[in-house]
Amino acid sequence: MTSEIPAAAKAPQPTIISPSLFAFAIFYGGMVCIAGVLGNKQVALGPLAVEAGIFAFLLLVITSSAVAELHGRATANRLVLVGFVPLVVSLLLTLLVLGTPAARAMDPDRLAAFETVMGGTPRIWLGGILAYGTSQFLNVTIFSKLKAQGGRLLWLRSAVASVLSQVVDTLLFITVAFYGVFPIAQLLMGQMLAKVVLSLIFVPPLVYAFVAIGRRLDQPSARRPSAGRA
């Protein structure tokens, strides 16, 4: 006589995602999409000029490092991988909108400004995708390996991983996007210096802040006393 397994036991159990991972994933997707738009402006940081998209990319580094700290390397790598979805979709939507005729009532100056900001060459788009994937996976790998080797200093792990990944990001993006178009040596050095300085100043404290926020979000809510108790 065979025993029957209850139907409830046969049903697949739903995957439960932690509140911190849910919040960080939404935030990460938003930063992936806005980074390319912000990159159209060059901002002055003292004597250096840097494309403003670096601020969004640093937040991507901070978020993936916090996820690696809270949920492990595999989860952080999946976050980076899923980040390709909004990145590619936003690029495809940009191409669709740019290729769709504008309304006759639209102001020509506004249309020209939109096309200037949102337009880009295939080399720039390819460079952005390659730089994003390589630098983000590298950041998670370095951060996690330093932790696995006994590195307890969160600020040091986050700083080293961010600096190295941003150097690679700059090398890939500028080389793929602009090599042969104009001399890139000065641009490379300026971008690298600016990103290294920003990584050292802003990434470690913000990683601490994101990890603290994540742990707070994942804390079980305090149980309320039942109505029947005095």
For each residue, the residues with C-beta under 8 A, 3 or more apart:
1:
2:
3:
4:
5: 9 10
6: 9 10
7: 10 11
8: 11
9: 5 6
10: 5 6 7
11: 7 8
12:
13:
14:
15:
16:
17: 21 22
18: 21 22 70 71 217 218
19: 22 23 217 218
20: 23 24 70 71 213 214 215 217 218
21: 17 18 24 25 67 70 71 75 79 214
22: 17 18 19 25 26
23: 19 20 26 27 214 217
24: 20 21 27 28 63 66 67 79 210 214
25: 21 22 28 29 79 82
26: 22 23 29 30
27: 23 24 30 31 59 63
28: 24 25 31 32 60 63 64 79 83
29: 25 26 32 33 82 83 85 86
30: 26 27 33 34
31: 27 28 34 35 56 57 59 60 63
32: 28 29 35 56 60 83 86 87 90 132
33: 29 30 36 37 86 87 90
34: 30 31 37 38 56
35: 31 32 38 39 53 56 57 60 132
36: 33 39 53 90 91 120 128
37: 33 34 40 53 117 118
38: 34 35 41 51 52 53 55 56
39: 35 36 51 52 53 128
40: 37 51 52 117
41: 38 51 52
42: 49 50 51 52
43: 49 50 51 52
44: 48 49
45: 48 49 50 194 197 198
46:
47:
48: 44 45 190 193 194
49: 42 43 44 45 190 194
50: 42 43 45 54 190 191 194 195 198
51: 38 39 40 41 42 43 54 191
52: 38 39 40 41 42 43 55
53: 35 36 37 38 39 56 57
54: 50 51 57 58 166 194 195 198
55: 38 52 58 59 198
56: 31 32 34 35 38 53 59 60
57: 31 35 53 54 60 61 132 135 166 169
58: 54 55 61 62 162 166 195 198 199 202 203
59: 27 31 55 56 62 63 206
60: 28 31 32 35 56 57 63 64 83 132 136
61: 57 58 64 65 135 136 139 161 162 165 166 199 203
62: 58 59 65 66 158 162 203 206 207 210
63: 24 27 28 31 59 60 66 67 79 210
64: 28 60 61 67 68 76 79 80 136 139 140 143
65: 61 62 68 69 76 139 140 143 157 158 161 162 203 207 210
66: 24 62 63 69 70 207 210 211 214
67: 21 24 63 64 70 71 75 76 79 214
68: 64 65 71 72 73 75 76 140 143 144 147
69: 65 66 143 147 154 207 211
70: 18 20 21 66 67 211 214 215 218
71: 18 20 21 67 68 75 76
72: 68 75 76 144
73: 68 76 77 140 141 144
74: 77 78
75: 21 67 68 71 72 78 79
76: 64 65 67 68 71 72 73 79 80 140 144
77: 73 74 80 81 137 140
78: 74 75 81 82
79: 21 24 25 28 63 64 67 75 76 82 83
80: 64 76 77 83 133 136 137 140
81: 77 78 84
82: 25 29 78 79 85
83: 28 29 32 60 79 80 86 87 132 136
84: 81 87 88 129 132 133
85: 29 82 88 89
86: 29 32 33 83 89 90
87: 32 33 83 84 90 91 128 129 132
88: 84 85 91 92 129
89: 85 86 92 93
90: 32 33 36 86 87 93 94
91: 36 87 88 94 95 125 129
92: 88 89 95 96
93: 89 90 96 97
94: 90 91 97 98 118 120
95: 91 92 98 99
96: 92 93 99 100
97: 93 94 100 118
98: 94 95 115 118 119
99: 95 96
100: 96 97
101:
102: 106 111
103: 106
104:
105:
106: 102 103 110 111
107: 110 111
108: 111 112
109: 112 113
110: 106 107 113 114
111: 102 106 107 108 114 115
112: 108 109 115 116
113: 109 110 116 117
114: 110 111 117 118
115: 98 111 112 118 119
116: 112 113 119
117: 37 40 113 114
118: 37 94 97 98 114 115
119: 98 115 116
120: 36 94 124 125
121: 124 125 177
122: 125 126
123: 126 127 176 177 178
124: 120 121 127 128 177
125: 91 120 121 122 128 129
126: 122 123 129 130 176 177
127: 123 124 130 131 172 173 174 175 176 177
128: 36 39 87 124 125 131 132 173 177
129: 84 87 88 91 125 126 132 133
130: 126 127 133 134 172 173 176
131: 127 128 134 135 168 169 170 172 173 176
132: 32 35 57 60 83 84 87 128 129 135 136 169
133: 80 84 129 130 136 137
134: 130 131 137 138 168 169 172
135: 57 61 131 132 138 139 165 166 168 169 172
136: 60 61 64 80 83 132 133 139 140 165
137: 77 80 133 134 140 141
138: 134 135 141 142 161 164 165 168
139: 61 64 65 135 136 142 143 161 162 164 165
140: 64 65 68 73 76 77 80 136 137 143 144 161
141: 73 137 138 144 145
142: 138 139 145 146 157 160 161 164 165
143: 64 65 68 69 139 140 146 147 157 158 161
144: 68 72 73 76 140 141 147 148
145: 141 142 148 149
146: 142 143 149 151 156 157 160 161
147: 68 69 143 144 151 157
148: 144 145
149: 145 146
150:
151: 146 147 156 157
152:
153: 156 157
154: 69 157 158 204 207 208 211
155: 158 159 204 205 207 208
156: 146 151 153 159 160 204
157: 65 142 143 146 147 151 153 154 160 161
158: 62 65 143 154 155 161 162 203 204 207
159: 155 156 162 163 199 200 203 204
160: 142 146 156 157 163 164
161: 61 65 138 139 140 142 143 146 157 158 164 165
162: 58 61 62 65 139 158 159 165 166 199 203
163: 159 160 166 167 195 196 199 200
164: 138 139 142 160 161 167 168
165: 61 135 136 138 139 142 161 162 168 169
166: 54 57 58 61 135 162 163 169 170 192 195 196 199
167: 163 164 170 171 192 195 196
168: 131 134 135 138 164 165 171 172
169: 57 131 132 134 135 165 166 172 173 195
170: 131 166 167 173 174 188 191 192 195
171: 167 168 174 175 188 192
172: 127 130 131 134 135 168 169 175 176
173: 127 128 130 131 169 170 176 177
174: 127 170 171 177 178 179 184 187 188 191
175: 127 171 172 178 179 184 188
176: 123 126 127 130 131 172 173 179
177: 121 123 124 126 127 128 173 174
178: 123 174 175 181 182 184 187
179: 174 175 176 184
180:
181: 178
182: 178
183: 186 187
184: 174 175 178 179 187 188
185: 188 189
186: 183 189 190
187: 174 178 183 184 190 191
188: 170 171 174 175 184 185 191 192
189: 185 186 192 193
190: 48 49 50 186 187 193 194
191: 50 51 170 174 187 188 194 195
192: 166 167 170 171 188 189 195 196
193: 48 189 190 196 197
194: 45 48 49 50 54 190 191 197 198
195: 50 54 58 163 166 167 169 170 191 192 198 199
196: 163 166 167 192 193 199 200
197: 45 193 194 200 201
198: 45 50 54 55 58 194 195 201 202 203
199: 58 61 159 162 163 166 195 196 202 203
200: 159 163 196 197 203 204
201: 197 198
202: 58 198 199 205 206
203: 58 61 62 65 158 159 162 198 199 200 206 207
204: 154 155 156 158 159 200 207 208
205: 155 202 208 209
206: 59 62 202 203 209 210
207: 62 65 66 69 154 155 158 203 204 210 211
208: 154 155 204 205 211 212
209: 205 206 212 213
210: 24 62 63 65 66 206 207 213 214
211: 66 69 70 154 207 208 214 215
212: 208 209 215 216
213: 20 209 210 216 217
214: 20 21 23 24 66 67 70 210 211 217 218
215: 20 70 211 212 218 219
216: 212 213 219
217: 18 19 20 23 213 214
218: 18 19 20 70 214 215
219: 215 216
220:
221:
222:
223:
224:
225: 229
226: 229
227:
228:
229: 225 226
230:
